[in-house]
Amino acid sequence: MTSDPAPFPPFSAPYAPDDRAIAAHLLKAAGVSAEQDTRIDRTARRLIDAIRASDDRLGGVEDMLREFALSTKEGLALMVLAEALLRVPDARTADQFIEDKLGEGDFVHHETKSSAFLVNASAWALGMSARVIQPGETPQGTIGRLAKRLGAPAVRAATRQAMRLMGSHFVLGETIEAALARAHSTGGPRYSFDMLGEGARTAHDATRYFNSYASAIAAIGGAADHRALPDRPGISVKLSALHPRFEATSHGRVMAELVPLLIELARQAKAYDLNFTVDAEEADRLELSLDVIAAALGDASLKGWDGFGLAIQTYQKRASEVIDHVDNRARALKRRLMVRLVKGAYWDTEIKRAQERGLDGYPVFTRKAMTDLNYIACAQKLLALRPRIFPQFATHNALTVATVLELAGGEDGFEFQRLHGMGDALYAQLAEDRPRLAYRTYAPVGSHRDLLAYLVRRLLENGANSSFVALAADDAVPVATLLRRPADIIGTADGAEHPNIPLPRDLFLPQRKDSRGIEFGERTALGALVSAVAKETVPAADSAASATPERVNTTVAAARQGFLAWSATPAEARAIALEKAAELLEGRKAHFIAFLQREGGKTLDDALSEVREAADFCRYYAAQGRKLFDAGEAMPGPTGESNVLRLRGRGVFAAISPWNFPLAIFLGQVTAALMAGNSVVAKPAEQTPLIAAEAVRLLHEAGIPMAALHLLQGDGAIGAALTAHADIAGVVFTGSTEVARSINRTLAAKDGPIVPLIAETGGINAMIADATALPEQVADDVVTSAFRSAGQRCSALRLLFVQDDVADRMIEMIAGAARELKVGDPSDPATHIGPVIDSEAKERLEAHIARMKKQARVHLAGIAPDGNYVAPHIFELADASELTEEVFGPILHVVRYPADRLDRVLRSIEATGYGLTLGIHSRIDDSVEAIIDAVWIGNIYVNRNMIGAVVGVQPFGGHGLSGTGPKAGGPHYLSRFATEQTVTINTAAAGGNAALMSGEE
Ligand SMILES: Cc1cc2nc3c(=O)[nH]c(=O)nc-3n(C[C@H](O)[C@H](O)[C@H](O)COP(=O)(O)OP(=O)(O)OC[C@H]3O[C@@H](n4cnc5c(N)ncnc54)[C@H](O)[C@@H]3O)c2cc1C
């Protein structure tokens, strides 16, 4: 591979800048002349009229949306049905699924307003199915009656057929050959083909996608005629399909492995002079994508070819800077590039991710009109860069099209693009009015099974209330509304942000600020964090001396002294100290991350999450404490008397915490006990004494008196001496069930007051995945749940139950994805799995692995580097009962189950005796509800991973062998640390009931 030697700076721009500043700039530049405005109106109106007149066109998606809008139950049910039905292999699950979804809507009474063939077919199939499956009937009963009347296969076949019709509406062909044949038959001028599929999870997936792109290029090139670029067909590629770890933290690996693949495909495309476009994906992959693209583009073998292109999303605040970057690149290489301008397909995902990550702002706009405004500004910029840049405007919005046409001032040097199955009427009208204007159709190609995720994106896009196609399809929306200019909708810069979408860190206001996170997809933020962490020095672990038994006595005595003053400190002052602690923690995150990495073996992602969780605990308990521990609650009662119930601290609390969350759980316990007015003696795990010492130092600095908070280092013997002490008024413990039991016995054996024990212990946590679940999503969530933090979370997944009809494919994908995880030095941001806590833990896990290798089927046996590392392992058990204990490491056990024996799965889960976390992957709401009702488990996660409970969002803790409750980070936690006191005052004692007597008549 020969590369362009000229050094070129990587793309860099603020990730989530302030919307108002951008709006001020865009609004200033947005004006057009009155004549231009009139022409834009005229063109847009004509296009809208064409869309609205297209009622009897064959199979328009607009028609379907008119029938089943997403805002209706039917529309939603249809979407969920479409997303999953075609991948369900077994009849039983398919029938159950169909019944579940059709039960949610009222398809029977759905009047068919449109004559479109597609709508009729869907309505017919769904209407017929709904008529025979009555909502509320059990699947067994329903299927039984159905079979008698019509036969379940008939209903299933009809519904599947309807889904297929929908699929074929959006997909040009199941194979590239079929798609090419259809493209030729329509006589459409330009196409860009897209090979459907989810992003690669495994190396095998990535190779499959590469091969499919390569053979598609050959087929497209072979079928192309002799016209020149840009009037040539093309292909669109997704970088995430070509690499199983297409993520910012795996930068080095991605550059080494993916760039050559991209160059290879581009070379093939060049050989046929095709348009080769790299699709735009999520915002956190933008910088990585641009690095990959820049590296490929600079390859000498691609010189002299004008077909390379990329998509740029204008909902991203960085769009304008991306255009500058791309243009600079084109200039430097003396090359022409093609740029597809889109608004962006993942808006909902972007908003959620930014909220989860606790970012200071969103990388995308929160108002659609801002995206539209930015689109026009970017269009103007691209048009000015012609001919070096060939702009491709991808939109189905008539106003956007009309505005771009006006700004272009002619019909040359650019093209429009649409998605196959969308915008038919609009583009037909354009073709009629302006025959010289070029447009290209983006044409997905793939089997019905592969189209599901794509289909959902399109349904979402078309059904969203703000979407142009949905509004244009709704005759009730006046044309004038569709013609409102984005600048008018925004008004002033103050109107740039959506009033109902709070900034990520304001999500929990007014209660509290969310903890601040970092987006690793932002190179500067990641780089700054990594170098700050590297600069921290962490002392040797043996610098923390263990306490002696005598020290236990003196410490408890000191804490008893401290209790009096601390419990008399107003709740407000206690809360302020905790909030200060949260600020200090966030300000020193690099320091704590360094300690967590070096003492606790945490990866960067885990360490950052832990610092955030610790800060969340501080703020959450401060907020809860203010509410619970202020003046008390007035109770109702007879006149002449005041009755107040208040909470007070109990005395000295012993807080005994584990090594797996040496900062978050440690601080969670301590801050809860302190907020409740107790003094605390904290005994951290002997494996992580330094982090605890740092945390205590920080709390003291934040304003917690030395006398109220004490640290006792040491092993289990010190913990035992502490809990046995007569002056301990309560114990909060997180760790193994055995130790919790022994503390319980110690407390029971003591004379004197009976003290509470709040215990959070382990679990043999399960996940159930049925045939309606999306394998890629299951793979992501299983890998995260089982292997993240080297499986050393009490919430981690240990036992996966997979429906046998889909088990082979799912297990293969999970194992393939786990194989891609990097095990090694946790200070390297690319590492996914760090070491286990110590050599003892490693030995225990290795012994289990050796046993499993003999008695179970091995699906994955990873290889770990030297040191305390354990690679991921996956074993298949014949029966869940073979796993008898919690195995605290990256080892997953899988059990298959037949669809009709879910009851047995639930019994197996119950038989473990634990009840901490459970994952469910299913699209059948009835099944999900039935499972939830049947199990006694503390934290249940549906269609997502099952770790990483967020303070105040997923209060954490389990039942049975998993703990006593109440849940940490939940609203009932603090009161368990307190005693209750009622104060009754006879206000009439001195001289009668003056208040009553002076009341007005
Ligand atoms: C040929 C083609 C190729 C495409 N390739 C890509 C690609 O590579 N990557 C990609 O991401 N998308 C791609 N898309 C999808 C594209 O992003 C959507 O089709 C497009 O956003 C819809 O825009 P519109 O102008 O047709 O509709 P409109 O209805 O005018 O715009 C809808 C868009 O507005 C934005 N939006 C909606 N609500 C908000 C809000 N509250 N705040 C801010 N913005 C909001 C979203 O981007 C939404 O998709 C492609 C589309 C086409 C036609």
The ligand as an SDF file (V2000), in Angstrom:
LIG
                    3D

 53 58  0  0  0  0  0  0  0  0999 V2000
  -30.0880    8.6860   -0.7880 C   0  0  0  0  0  0  0  0  0  0  0  0
  -30.0670    8.7420    0.6900 C   0  0  0  0  0  0  0  0  0  0  0  0
  -28.9480    8.2910    1.3700 C   0  0  0  0  0  0  0  0  0  0  0  0
  -28.8880    8.3810    2.7510 C   0  0  0  0  0  0  0  0  0  0  0  0
  -27.7410    8.0200    3.4260 N   0  0  0  0  0  0  0  0  0  0  0  0
  -27.6550    8.2570    4.7560 C   0  0  0  0  0  0  0  0  0  0  0  0
  -26.4530    8.0580    5.4810 C   0  0  0  0  0  0  0  0  0  0  0  0
  -25.4250    7.6630    4.9350 O   0  0  0  0  0  0  0  0  0  0  0  0
  -26.4350    8.3040    6.8080 N   0  0  0  0  0  0  0  0  0  0  0  0
  -27.5430    8.7750    7.4620 C   0  0  0  0  0  0  0  0  0  0  0  0
  -27.4800    9.0090    8.6710 O   0  0  0  0  0  0  0  0  0  0  0  0
  -28.6950    8.9520    6.8100 N   0  0  0  0  0  0  0  0  0  0  0  0
  -28.7790    8.7120    5.4840 C   0  0  0  0  0  0  0  0  0  0  0  0
  -29.9560    8.9100    4.8270 N   0  0  0  0  0  0  0  0  0  0  0  0
  -31.1840    9.0900    5.6110 C   0  0  0  0  0  0  0  0  0  0  0  0
  -31.4510   10.5140    5.7690 C   0  0  0  0  0  0  0  0  0  0  0  0
  -30.6840   11.0020    6.8240 O   0  0  0  0  0  0  0  0  0  0  0  0
  -32.9240   10.6920    6.0290 C   0  0  0  0  0  0  0  0  0  0  0  0
  -33.5790   10.1220    4.9420 O   0  0  0  0  0  0  0  0  0  0  0  0
  -33.2170   12.1000    6.0840 C   0  0  0  0  0  0  0  0  0  0  0  0
  -32.7730   12.5970    7.3010 O   0  0  0  0  0  0  0  0  0  0  0  0
  -34.6390   12.4600    5.8660 C   0  0  0  0  0  0  0  0  0  0  0  0
  -34.5680   13.7850    5.4560 O   0  0  0  0  0  0  0  0  0  0  0  0
  -35.6550   14.4710    4.5740 P   0  0  0  0  0  0  0  0  0  0  0  0
  -35.1050   15.7550    4.1130 O   0  0  0  0  0  0  0  0  0  0  0  0
  -36.0970   13.5260    3.5280 O   0  0  0  0  0  0  0  0  0  0  0  0
  -36.8730   14.6040    5.5660 O   0  0  0  0  0  0  0  0  0  0  0  0
  -37.2770   15.6340    6.6630 P   0  0  0  0  0  0  0  0  0  0  0  0
  -38.5760   15.1270    7.1570 O   0  0  0  0  0  0  0  0  0  0  0  0
  -37.2320   17.0320    6.1850 O   0  0  0  0  0  0  0  0  0  0  0  0
  -36.1750   15.4870    7.7770 O   0  0  0  0  0  0  0  0  0  0  0  0
  -36.1770   14.4740    8.7410 C   0  0  0  0  0  0  0  0  0  0  0  0
  -34.8700   14.5300    9.4460 C   0  0  0  0  0  0  0  0  0  0  0  0
  -34.7810   15.6480   10.3110 O   0  0  0  0  0  0  0  0  0  0  0  0
  -33.9500   15.3530   11.3850 C   0  0  0  0  0  0  0  0  0  0  0  0
  -34.6970   15.5610   12.6350 N   0  0  0  0  0  0  0  0  0  0  0  0
  -35.9130   15.0600   12.9860 C   0  0  0  0  0  0  0  0  0  0  0  0
  -36.2880   15.5010   14.2010 N   0  0  0  0  0  0  0  0  0  0  0  0
  -35.2770   16.2890   14.6420 C   0  0  0  0  0  0  0  0  0  0  0  0
  -35.0750   17.0570   15.8160 C   0  0  0  0  0  0  0  0  0  0  0  0
  -35.9900   17.1370   16.7910 N   0  0  0  0  0  0  0  0  0  0  0  0
  -33.9260   17.7460   15.9280 N   0  0  0  0  0  0  0  0  0  0  0  0
  -33.0050   17.7340   14.9650 C   0  0  0  0  0  0  0  0  0  0  0  0
  -33.1490   17.0370   13.8070 N   0  0  0  0  0  0  0  0  0  0  0  0
  -34.2660   16.3250   13.6510 C   0  0  0  0  0  0  0  0  0  0  0  0
  -33.5170   13.9210   11.2460 C   0  0  0  0  0  0  0  0  0  0  0  0
  -32.2850   13.9000   10.5720 O   0  0  0  0  0  0  0  0  0  0  0  0
  -34.6070   13.3520   10.3730 C   0  0  0  0  0  0  0  0  0  0  0  0
  -34.1700   12.2100    9.6910 O   0  0  0  0  0  0  0  0  0  0  0  0
  -30.0140    8.8670    3.4480 C   0  0  0  0  0  0  0  0  0  0  0  0
  -31.1450    9.2990    2.7650 C   0  0  0  0  0  0  0  0  0  0  0  0
  -31.1740    9.2720    1.3990 C   0  0  0  0  0  0  0  0  0  0  0  0
  -32.3740    9.7930    0.7070 C   0  0  0  0  0  0  0  0  0  0  0  0
  1  2  1  0
  2  3  1  0
  2 52  2  0
  3  4  2  0
  4  5  1  0
  4 50  1  0
  5  6  2  0
  6  7  1  0
  6 13  1  0
  7  8  2  0
  7  9  1  0
  9 10  1  0
 10 11  2  0
 10 12  1  0
 12 13  2  0
 13 14  1  0
 14 15  1  0
 14 50  1  0
 15 16  1  0
 16 17  1  0
 16 18  1  0
 18 19  1  0
 18 20  1  0
 20 21  1  0
 20 22  1  0
 22 23  1  0
 23 24  1  0
 24 25  2  0
 24 26  1  0
 24 27  1  0
 27 28  1  0
 28 29  2  0
 28 30  1  0
 28 31  1  0
 31 32  1  0
 32 33  1  0
 33 34  1  0
 33 48  1  0
 34 35  1  0
 35 36  1  0
 35 46  1  0
 36 37  1  0
 36 45  1  0
 37 38  2  0
 38 39  1  0
 39 40  1  0
 39 45  2  0
 40 41  1  0
 40 42  2  0
 42 43  1  0
 43 44  2  0
 44 45  1  0
 46 47  1  0
 46 48  1  0
 48 49  1  0
 50 51  2  0
 51 52  1  0
 52 53  1  0
M  END
$$$$
